[in-house]
């Protein structure tokens, strides 16, 4: 599964869960190099997630951003196709509106 296909599945899931705010970074020409692919914001918190294929590697800039966001108290991580659906749904559910 490609990152684009994974992203589409995740976007559908977040809509089902009622998470209205999702930000997708532009490519490195219009966004800071390494900033996570997605930011999700719901009543229960904010997630910073890098999307990768099952064999994709994080760049040095991505590692730096994720480490800095984590140090600042952010909920950071990398999602891969192997994480679909169980882990991804659980993490999205953790920030979704109450009762879902």
C-alpha positions in Angstrom: 0.0 0.0 0.0 1.3 3.4 -0.9 1.4 6.4 1.5 -1.3 8.1 -0.6 -3.6 5.0 -0.2 -2.9 4.9 3.5 -3.6 8.6 3.8 -7.0 8.2 2.1 -8.0 5.4 4.5 -6.9 7.5 7.5 -8.8 10.6 6.2 -12.0 8.5 5.9 -11.5 7.2 9.4 -11.0 10.6 11.0 -14.2 11.9 9.3 -16.2 8.9 10.6 -14.8 9.6 14.1 -15.8 13.3 13.8 -12.3 14.7 13.9 -12.8 17.9 11.9 -9.3 19.3 11.8 -6.6 17.7 9.8 -3.6 19.4 8.2 -1.5 17.9 5.5 1.9 19.4 4.8 2.8 20.5 1.3 6.0 19.1 -0.2 9.4 20.3 1.1 9.3 23.3 -1.3 6.4 24.9 0.6 6.8 23.4 4.1 9.7 23.0 6.5 11.8 20.0 5.6 10.8 17.0 7.7 7.6 18.4 9.3 5.2 15.5 9.8 2.8 14.6 7.0 -0.3 15.0 9.1 -1.6 16.9 12.1 -4.9 15.8 13.6 -6.7 18.0 16.2 -9.7 16.8 18.2 -11.2 17.5 21.6 -9.0 14.9 23.1 -5.7 16.2 21.8 -3.4 16.6 18.9 -1.5 14.0 16.9 1.6 14.6 14.7 2.0 11.7 12.4 4.5 10.8 9.6 3.1 8.4 7.0 5.4 5.8 5.5 5.2 2.6 3.5 6.0 -0.5 5.4 9.6 -0.2 4.2 9.9 3.6 4.1 12.7 5.2 6.2 12.5 8.5 8.1 14.8 11.2 6.9 17.2 13.0 9.3 14.9 16.0 9.1 11.8 13.9 10.0 13.6 12.3 12.9 14.6 15.8 14.2 11.0 17.2 13.9 9.5 14.2 15.6 12.0 14.3 18.4 11.5 18.0 18.9 7.7 17.8 18.9 7.9 14.9 21.4 10.3 16.8 23.7 7.7 19.6 23.6 5.0 17.3 24.8 3.5 16.4 21.4 1.9 13.0 20.6 4.1 12.0 17.7 4.5 8.8 15.7 4.8 7.1 12.4 1.9 5.3 10.8 2.5 2.5 8.2 0.1 0.2 6.4 0.9 -2.5 8.9 -0.7 -0.2 11.6 -4.1 -0.2 9.6 -6.6 -0.5 11.0 -6.2 -1.3 14.7 -3.4 1.1 15.9 -4.5 4.0 13.7 -8.2 3.8 14.6 -7.3 3.5 18.3 -5.0 6.6 18.2 -7.5 8.6 16.2 -10.3 7.5 18.6 -8.2 8.8 21.5 -8.6 12.4 20.2 -12.1 12.1 18.8 -15.1 13.6 20.5 -16.4 11.8 23.6 -18.5 8.7 23.2 -17.1 7.5 19.9 
